[in-house]
Amino acid sequence: MVLYVLPREGSCRAGFMASRRVGGAVRRNRAKRRMREAWRVVAPCGGGGFDVVFAARPELADLTTPELIEQMRRGLERSGVWSR
């Protein structure tokens, strides 16, 4: 998954996208649903506001949910949006 971050005023917002490289419509929608669910677990509380966009990659389908959550958490930590 690729992460794009842009600082903004207010709270954090997230967007999810999956291109045709991920697969057919069913696979793309499943990838976006899984990323939204992982975001609900990881979403940062408080702090500054950010616009965050997650772009699915074809390898996302092979990840388990805990692995997806950990990857999302790691990406947000590296970008400065989330901290432990």
Secondary structure, DSSP 8 states (H G I E B T S, - for coil): -EEEEEEESSS-EEEEE--GGG-SHHHHHHHHHHHHHHHHHH---SSSEEEEEEE--GGGGGS-HHHHHHHHHHHHHHHTS---
